[in-house]
Amino acid sequence: MPEDQTIESLEWAYERGKVEANANIISVDGHEVFASEQHRPTTLLSLEQFADKPYRVKEERQFVDVVSFTGYLSAMGYGTTALFGSLKQANVLAILDYREKADPSWHSDRATLVMARTPEWEAFRAVNGRPQAQADFALFLERWAYVVESPDPANLAEIARNLEGATTGKFSAKINHQNGSFKLGYEEDTVLSSVFVPEKMTIKVAPFFASPPLEIVVPIRIRVREGVVSFMLDIPNLERIEMDALISVFSDVTAAIDLPVYVGP
């Protein structure tokens, strides 16, 4: 058997298989057939499994934060590594065995930084632009109050409780032009009450696990129709926020290991 582990080995195995197969061919009525089914040639298999070590590295790794991703690349060595960022797929693909200029490679050694969205950002993203009834909006405010920078989360929780309690009253809305807040008046069981809702809130949230937290101003829209109130969060330029977060991650990767990220769609 040849000592090299490339195409010559495969050719040797192929020819050897033909010799062994031919040894079991007999002539029947002038036609060559196999002496038995067990001697039929089988699919040609790679001899790599019998070698002392694999012919090449075949690795697929995934990471969700920059430190782990760049740490792995540094540990593995990145002499021929190339990095490709995708805005559409929200990831950075590292091909550790990319190639030298005149030396093609199989590109089988890979690592990917997957830009998974954080639960907080997913939550705000899911309700963005969608009207919510007061009870649903109150529950949302209570659930995610810890990411709210302003107004004070305690005040926000109080607003949420007041809203949640006012489930059957007839609402009317009046805007305060001095601070932009909404005054919701409602009558329930002949009792007149009111709730003040801010026109916006500022949240601090990381769009992706790999990106830093951002302060984002989220306007609160309100609509009263036939005495029924609904609320809507309206995050401005949501797609742009995500794109900027991705680009910042690409820059962080480059800064960490001094390799460019080639950005594509």
C-alpha positions, -999 to +999 in steps of 0.1 A: +000+000+000+014+035-008+025+055+022+010+088+011-025+096+020-039+113-010-053+103-044-027+076-049-041+056-019-076+058-033-064+046-067-045+017-051-076+007-032-097+009-063-074-012-083-070-037-055-108-040-053-110-047-090-083-075-087-102-092-059-135-088-077-121-102-110-108-133-091-144-142-084-158-137-119-167-169-138-179-174-173-215-186-179-226-191-214-200-167-226-210-140-201-189-130-171-208-130-138-199-130-102-194-164-085-216-153-056-234-123-042-209-119-014-182-112-039-199-082-055-178-051-052-190-026-025-188+012-023-153+025-022-145+038+013-119+063+025-088+048+042-086+078+065-100+057+094-069+034+093-044+063+093-025+074+124-043+107+123-070+125+102-060+138+068-073+173+077-092+190+105-130+189+103-145+211+130-177+231+134-179+252+165-205+278+175-202+307+201-225+334+213-200+359+228-170+377+214-146+366+243-152+329+237-151+332+200-119+352+197-103+331+225-110+300+206-095+314+174-064+326+193-060+291+210-063+273+176-040+297+158-052+318+129-023+320+104-047+314+074-079+323+091-104+345+073-135+361+089-168+368+071-196+388+087-232+385+075-258+412+083-286+390+071-276+359+090-263+379+119-231+359+124-193+359+119-179+328+102-143+320+108-126+296+084-094+286+101-080+267+071-090+293+045-059+293+022-028+310+012-030+328-021-019+299-043-028+271-019-064+259-021-080+245+011-110+223+019-124+250+044-135+222+068-122+239+100-148+265+110-161+285+139-191+307+140-201+336+162-239+334+163-256+366+171-285+353+192-309+379+204-313+384+242-346+376+259-351+413+268-347+425+232-368+396+218-396+407+242-396+443+231-391+433+195-422+410+196-446+437+209-431+466+188-459+482+168-486+459+182-515+473+202-519+458+237-549+458+260-543+475+293-540+443+313-515+429+288-495+461+287-494+462+325-481+426+327-455+435+301-443+465+321-440+445+353-422+417+336-395+439+321-393+468+345-357+458+354-344+470+320-362+504+323-339+533+330-366+559+331-392+566+344-384+550+378-393+513+376-412+516+409-435+543+393-438+521+362-449+492+383-475+514+400-488+525+367-490+488+356-510+479+387-534+508+382-539+498+346-544+461+355-570+470+380-590+492+355-603+464+333-640+473+329-640+511+331-647+534+302-615+553+293-609+588+280-574+602+273-559+636+277-523+645+268-502+668+291-484+690+266-458+701+292-443+667+298-459+646+270-476+622+295-511+608+290-538+612+317-562+583+314-595+590+330-619+562+336-652+555+354-657+522+370-687+515+393-695+553+392-661+560+407-639+584+387-602+576+386-572+585+365-538+570+356-508+589+343-488+572+316-455+586+303-452+593+266-419+573+264-395+552+284-358+546+282-346+510+283-311+496+286-308+464+267-283+444+245-299+434+212-275+404+210-256+384+236-224+394+218-232+432+217-230+457+245-262+471+262-277+502+245-299+529+259-330+531+237-358+556+239-392+538+233-422+560+226-455+548+241-485+553+219-520+552+233-554+549+216-589+551+231-616+539+208-652+536+220-641+538+256-615+510+252-578+518+256-549+501+240-511+508+242-484+503+217-446+506+219-430+521+189-392+515+188-378+539+162-355+524+135-354+489+150-337+474+120-310+501+122-304+494+159-298+458+151-275+466+122-254+490+142-252+464+170-239+438+145-213+462+130-201+470+166-196+433+172-176+430+139-154+458+152-149+441+186-138+409+169-113+427+148-099+446+178-096+414+198-075+394+173-063+420+148-080+403+118-105+421+095-141+409+092-152+410+056-189+421+058-215+409+034-253+408+032 
